[in-house]
Amino acid sequence: MVTGGCQGIGEAICKRPVKDGFVISVADLNEENATKVAKSINKNGSNAIAVKVDVADRESAFAAVKETSTKLGGFDVIVNNAGVGPITTIETITPEQFDSVYRINVAGVLWGIQAAQKIFKELGHGGKIINATSQAEVVGNLGLALYYGTKFAIREINQVAARDLAAEVSFLAGPDSNYMTGQTLIIDGGMQFH
């Protein structure tokens, strides 16, 4: 299941794992666009479904994971990718913007982790949890205080979740990454070097 899967990076994430035999749940608040992405994946002979989810709402996240598991006959990987990045200079940030951006970007990841952990336990196996951040977690930029703050928060949630769930869950989909957990990887085409 890929949240925020109806466009951009999320759509690209949805289309890649099918090459490795995954069946995909394109999960997004925009169910119409999620359906279009699923249909485009299915045209190539793969199996994808669209699932409506509001990642900021815990019950919606749990319901989407359950629906995905039921419709696809199991659940192995979640990619918590959904997020928003409004331009917000410090002096313009409102309480409403703060609540909205943090609920989508941070709570959405946390609810996704919880929902995946629950379904993995119900199914009697571990799984993979991938939480997307960006270069924003390591360097600030003008006018993006809310967005960058959320990405830094996700970085720390990743590290804590890696320890809390180490006995049950690995991070990154695929057996080659089984020894890696809780790491922050910057994949930005060489924009940052650490």
VOGU-3710 file (C-alpha; in Angstrom, 3 decimals, decimal comma):
1> mvtggcqgig> 0,000/0,000/0,000  1,351/3,390/-1,027  -0,217/6,491/0,509  -0,305/9,592/-1,644  -0,143/7,241/-4,602  -2,293/9,159/-7,080  0,365/11,531/-8,428  4,016/12,529/-8,546  6,466/10,565/-6,414  3,662/8,418/-4,981
11> eaickrpvkd> 2,533/7,355/-8,444  6,106/6,466/-9,385  6,458/4,448/-6,174  3,272/2,535/-7,053  4,509/1,663/-10,525  7,969/0,372/-9,570  7,236/-2,606/-7,236  4,928/-4,276/-9,742  8,090/-5,142/-11,692  9,080/-7,271/-8,703
21> gfvisvadln> 5,726/-9,030/-8,568  3,992/-6,899/-5,949  0,281/-6,198/-6,117  -0,389/-2,568/-5,228  -2,914/-0,562/-3,297  -2,899/3,028/-4,555  -4,113/4,822/-1,445  -5,098/8,461/-1,618  -7,727/10,979/-0,556  -8,308/11,617/-4,262
31> eenatkvaks> -9,984/8,322/-5,109  -10,638/9,329/-8,727  -6,950/9,872/-9,480  -5,972/6,793/-7,450  -8,311/4,761/-9,659  -6,645/6,176/-12,780  -3,210/5,161/-11,494  -4,450/1,663/-10,600  -5,990/1,277/-14,062  -2,738/2,369/-15,732
41> inkngsnaia> -0,843/-0,255/-13,719  -3,399/-2,923/-14,613  -3,069/-2,146/-18,339  0,427/-3,586/-18,143  -0,844/-6,880/-16,750  -0,183/-6,134/-13,098  -2,661/-6,018/-10,231  -3,493/-2,727/-8,510  -6,502/-1,369/-6,650  -7,472/2,121/-5,526
51> vkvdvadres> -8,276/2,729/-1,867  -9,554/5,989/-0,444  -7,690/7,167/2,653  -7,352/10,337/4,680  -3,972/9,727/6,303  -4,580/12,488/8,851  -7,461/10,439/10,264  -6,355/7,395/12,270  -9,535/5,390/11,641  -9,301/6,043/7,908
61> afaavketst> -5,684/4,823/7,840  -6,569/1,622/9,688  -9,581/1,043/7,421  -7,469/1,508/4,270  -4,890/-1,020/5,461  -7,636/-3,503/6,333  -9,352/-2,969/2,958  -6,043/-3,452/1,160  -5,343/-6,679/3,044  -8,825/-8,036/2,364
71> klggfdvivn> -8,938/-7,139/-1,338  -5,376/-8,196/-2,154  -5,288/-11,281/0,029  -2,552/-10,126/2,383  -0,376/-7,217/3,429  3,416/-7,066/3,344  4,602/-3,497/2,744  3,382/0,009/3,490  4,933/3,120/2,012  3,864/6,168/4,022
81> nagvgpitti> 4,419/8,729/1,298  1,434/11,110/1,509  2,284/14,668/2,433  1,779/18,327/1,713  4,357/21,095/1,417  2,761/24,533/1,432  4,947/27,606/1,214  4,670/29,185/4,659  7,024/31,884/5,813  7,374/32,049/9,584
91> etitpeqfds> 5,193/35,126/10,013  2,318/33,736/7,943  1,831/30,365/9,668  -1,606/30,013/11,248  -2,706/27,491/13,874  -4,984/25,913/11,256  -2,089/25,458/8,807  0,103/24,015/11,542  -2,541/21,508/12,576  -3,317/20,491/9,002
101> vyrinvagvl> 0,271/20,031/7,804  1,411/18,173/10,923  -1,666/15,920/10,926  -1,131/14,941/7,291  2,657/14,691/7,247  3,470/13,456/10,763  0,320/11,862/12,151  -0,256/10,248/8,749  3,056/8,414/9,066  2,388/7,413/12,662
111> wgiqaaqkif> -1,102/6,091/11,869  0,309/4,184/8,894  2,957/2,550/11,088  0,351/1,576/13,670  -2,069/0,217/11,076  0,640/-1,827/9,369  1,886/-3,245/12,667  -1,666/-4,278/13,588  -2,327/-6,054/10,284  1,083/-7,772/10,356
121> kelghggkii> 0,207/-9,197/13,789  -3,233/-10,298/12,594  -1,670/-12,044/9,609  0,992/-13,679/11,777  4,060/-12,303/10,019  6,311/-9,283/9,915  6,511/-6,824/7,085  8,156/-3,721/5,708  7,429/-0,110/6,630  8,877/2,654/4,470
131> natsqaevvg> 8,356/6,255/5,574  9,172/8,847/2,936  10,828/12,083/3,972  13,041/14,310/1,842  16,203/16,346/1,954  14,065/18,659/4,086  14,902/16,547/7,103  18,528/17,692/7,094  18,558/21,241/5,736  16,171/24,188/6,024
141> nlglalyygt> 14,942/26,298/3,130  13,143/29,606/2,776  9,380/29,640/3,271  8,976/26,003/4,203  9,094/25,947/8,006  6,045/23,709/8,407  7,017/21,210/5,723  10,634/20,946/6,821  9,624/20,604/10,458  7,373/17,671/9,627
151> kfaireinqv> 10,075/15,897/7,658  12,515/16,218/10,535  9,848/14,787/12,851  9,392/11,808/10,522  13,132/11,151/10,656  12,967/10,792/14,427  9,785/8,692/14,297  11,643/6,364/11,897  14,450/5,905/14,381  12,159/5,233/17,333
161> aardlaaevs> 9,896/2,927/15,304  12,948/1,000/14,129  13,834/0,223/17,718  10,283/-0,337/18,936  9,408/-2,670/16,072  12,780/-4,235/15,304  11,625/-7,693/16,310  8,591/-7,476/13,957  9,345/-5,086/11,081  12,181/-4,178/8,681
171> flagpdsnym> 12,445/-0,979/6,659  12,737/-1,083/2,845  10,867/-3,542/0,703  12,967/-6,501/-0,311  15,140/-9,186/1,276  18,425/-7,471/0,403  17,707/-4,794/3,021  16,963/-7,103/5,915  20,108/-6,076/7,803  19,261/-2,368/7,464
181> tgqtliidgg> 16,768/-0,760/9,821  16,102/2,732/11,125  18,436/4,461/8,703  17,791/7,781/7,009  18,723/7,629/3,349  19,037/10,791/1,311  18,217/10,009/-2,301  18,353/13,358/-4,054  20,533/12,990/-7,120  23,599/14,325/-5,323
191> mqfh> 22,088/17,577/-3,986  23,397/16,726/-0,480  26,467/14,779/0,527  26,932/13,423/4,052
//
